[in-house]
Amino acid sequence: MNNRKNVPKKMGQAVLLLLCSQSLFAQQVVRYDLYVSDTVVNYAGKEKRAIAVNGQIPMPTLTFTEGDTAEIVVHNQLNESTSLHWHGVFLPNKEDGVPHLTQQPIAPGESYTYRFPIIQNGTHWYHSHSGFQEQIGMYGNFVMKKRDGDKTFRKGIDDLPTVPIMLSEWTNLNPNNINRMLHNANDWAAIKKGATQSYAEAIKEGQFQTKVTNEWKRMLAMDVSDVYYDKILINGENPVELKTVDGQALKGGDRVRLRISNGGASSYFWLRYAGGKITVVASDGNDVEPVEVDRLLIAVSETYDVVVTIPEHGVAYEFLATTEDRTQSASHFIGNGIKQLISPLPPLKYFEGMKMMNEMMKMNGDLDDMGMKMSLNKMDMNVVMYPEITTNIVTLNYAMLKSPHNTALTEDAPVKELKFTLTGNMNRYVWSMDNKILSETDKIPVKKGEILRITIYNNSMMRHPMHLHGFDFRVINDLGENAPLKNVMDIMPMETNIIEFLANEEGDWFFHCHILYHMMAGMNRVFAIGDYQNPYLPDKAKAYNALQMESNMLHFMAQNDFATNGNDGEAMLQNARWSLGTEWRLGYNAMHGYEVETHLGRFIGKMQWFMPFVGFDWRYRKMGMDEHETNLFGQKNEKDTRRAVSLGFMYTLPMLVNFQAEVYHDGIVRLSLMREDIPISKRLRGGFMVNTDLEYMGNLRYIITKNIGIRAHYDSDMGLGAGLLLSY
Amino acid sequence: MAVSLSSINSFAQIKEAKTATVKIFGNCNMCKATIEQAGNVKKEAHVTWDQNTKMATLTYNSGKTNPDEILKRIALAGYDSESFLAPDDAYAKLPDCCQYDRTLKPAAKSKATHDHHQAVPSANATAANASQLRPVFDGYFSVKDALVKTAAATASAKATEWVAAIRAVEMDKLSTAEHTVWMDVLTDLTANAERISLSKDIAKQREAFAALSTQLYELAKVSQQETTLYYQHCPMYNHGNGANWLSKENTIKNPYYGAQMLACGSVEETIPMH
């Protein structure tokens, strides 16, 4: 079969030779040449930049047999550096493909060879570990077959016709821009998804109280995912038809094995099949005892091998992958003939989810599991949002995964216990472990030969697919020595899970949330096992600094209201902890005045509700319409021109109102209360400000596109104004 | 006249228009409305279905869509065409008058195998010396299952049968331990079971069920059990005071919230077969 996306455009040496294998006496070297280059695609109505490898998206499926030696030569034809990580593959640390951690980035124009023995089998995948390249095409299947005569060979499973499936999402937005918008709590994605959860919508559904409670607890509208995608792809296409496997036409009664990898950057997918039950036979490349389910949710970067049956001749059955937020899906029709559809999943009931979050969220931002001891995805709290009746639906969870082999670790090795709490907040999109991002932590030293037993508790509002490089870990469930092996574990909010593995391979191994935008926000750790000398990284300390930098990048936002009575705007440069922001109000004449306030502050605490800052204000005005010389405290401030340095803090109160207190070098004090972005209706936002200088302001903003809005405001300095708000 | 004019209008809005004629299965005027509504997309696709010939004319913007996309939408609304079979649940939701003959769908034998799959391994064979209390537990579980499904009427009907079963217990045949507990719980148990049978209000039924579940638990601990039972706990019920119930399966299926919070809860205690 050939599922290659036909990526057009100038691909000089595209589709060169792919495979060139030489037989040696002892082992087989399987070589692939991968040419990485820019391309232009049109997946969702617009021509956009993407990255293709050998002219295709997804990247070619790389196939090996256990015992082979892989030799993969990457030719970087981009104008930026790149890298390839072999997800779930056991290999020497220097081949792991994490720039600045296990190798230097592959520079533009450079060719780079990865070479490692294949010492396992199963369904895996590979992707770029550089920037946001994974979002725009750099993902592909990586399949390692069992060798002939393998003792674990399963008749009726391992001999079935097999098809690799790569799930991914496409957005017409530049992923750098998505990242920036997430950090600035831009709710454009929610508008596109119909998930704004505004006051008007709340009132319409009789959930006003729910919305108020939600904002009282300082939560923004919650969703199961944060990015809006324009299209879902299966092997680079949608829909896809699978009529033959290995040249054999599919017919009624046939069973097909799908090797499914979720190469989406931030989407979980529900997998359902119109032809009946789905039999799960492997997870993350490790065999599990076959288990029949009606549906499963594949977490970001997980792989599952499933077997489906074609019940009738002359019918093709829809295998449907639907994003967890249910806004998009992709169809894969299996079989020949008329297409039997499966009903799409109905939209989520967001206010039910909000009600549930209200109950679970304590005032301090911690989650309260009400003693439910949640683990292993057994209890999906999102069920409250599902309109479908789930009574008779069997959904896969980690308690149902059973290894066919004894996976128990040796009892002789010393055990090192670690605990992590997954933390973060939506307001500023900071994601961390124990409230520390990678740039705030050192590598975690581990002795070679120790057993690492890790307890992970998710105290954040989002689920996190935690991935470990270089090893499979045991997921501790009730199955004792048959606990399943995985390298990704999805951890839902409030869950506590335990994983363990034998740290017997030296090197610096990445452990991180595989949601790309969470990883780039710093939700990472490094296990430094043994004292590994990496020939590619002579200066490891410097390289680690570079890695830390990349996971705490600065992001910028700016907006200006070009209004009838003046210009009103702000610009901010921020990272996970620091914020440098400046606000201005520039009238069109001296009576209205000109005013600029600049603050440099640091966010404190997990929820980042508290920010102390130093400030500098400058203002000029001819005493005009708002002639208050005296503030609420009787302090006078007479000059028309004022330059002042200040110390102060900002604190987010319930209802997401910001309280700001500032004292200037001349002793003048100013307190203010403000709130922006009150979601009045789907696209209408409100805001207000009052302060002890007896100034006040109120505004309404209608969002037209992600960058353009119309704004009306009344300001005690400048009066009534209406204008066009441009934001970046 | 107005109708045909407006339809001409909507045709006129479709650019790069192409047409296709396809058969779509259906019966009546109601079908016509559903089919056309499902297929139409403003400025992109327009569908006209003829009730007599079952033929539909698709007019569509070939730069933006294709017949398959239109027919898929129509199939998801419940109507088969030569390209797509509607999902069974979508077909089942059609009004009776619209349930056309599904001649394209392969014989319903797949249904039979499906049922077979789901068939519960029938609670096979009563043990020879079945406990006197067995009907009491059976009655409890059928009421519980009805509550899981939030089916008040079923719960009420099952509870009526259950009350009869409770009354039919011959106390003198119980073991001493069973007898002691039975005497203890009988009055409350009967009263609560009757409350369920007499009420049609699911909230009231659940209240009564929460009360009697503790009594059943006491009973389960001392009586002979043919299967492992699980004493399960829902922490949220009754404003966070929580409530328990007995189940034959390890998996949580919450009778206090049903589908609303089906998987909410945890196993407190496992009562082994004895």
Chai-1 contact restraints between the chains, C-beta under 6 A:
chainA,res_idxA,chainB,res_idxB,connection_type,confidence,min_distance_angstrom,max_distance_angstrom,comment,restraint_id
A,P311,B,S110,contact,1.0,0.0,6.0,A-B,restraint_1
A,E312,B,P106,contact,1.0,0.0,6.0,A-B,restraint_2
A,I338,B,L85,contact,1.0,0.0,6.0,A-B,restraint_3
A,K339,B,F84,contact,1.0,0.0,6.0,A-B,restraint_4
A,Q340,B,L85,contact,1.0,0.0,6.0,A-B,restraint_5
A,L341,B,A75,contact,1.0,0.0,6.0,A-B,restraint_6
A,L341,B,F84,contact,1.0,0.0,6.0,A-B,restraint_7
A,L341,B,P87,contact,1.0,0.0,6.0,A-B,restraint_8
A,I342,B,P87,contact,1.0,0.0,6.0,A-B,restraint_9
A,S343,B,P87,contact,1.0,0.0,6.0,A-B,restraint_10
A,S343,B,D89,contact,1.0,0.0,6.0,A-B,restraint_11
A,S343,B,A90,contact,1.0,0.0,6.0,A-B,restraint_12
A,M370,B,P235,contact,1.0,0.0,6.0,A-B,restraint_13
A,G371,B,P235,contact,1.0,0.0,6.0,A-B,restraint_14
A,M372,B,P235,contact,1.0,0.0,6.0,A-B,restraint_15
A,M372,B,S266,contact,1.0,0.0,6.0,A-B,restraint_16
A,K373,B,S266,contact,1.0,0.0,6.0,A-B,restraint_17
A,M379,B,A263,contact,1.0,0.0,6.0,A-B,restraint_18
A,D380,B,A263,contact,1.0,0.0,6.0,A-B,restraint_19
A,V383,B,L262,contact,1.0,0.0,6.0,A-B,restraint_20
A,V383,B,A263,contact,1.0,0.0,6.0,A-B,restraint_21
A,I389,B,A259,contact,1.0,0.0,6.0,A-B,restraint_22
A,T390,B,A259,contact,1.0,0.0,6.0,A-B,restraint_23
A,T390,B,L262,contact,1.0,0.0,6.0,A-B,restraint_24
A,T391,B,K149,contact,1.0,0.0,6.0,A-B,restraint_25
A,T391,B,A259,contact,1.0,0.0,6.0,A-B,restraint_26
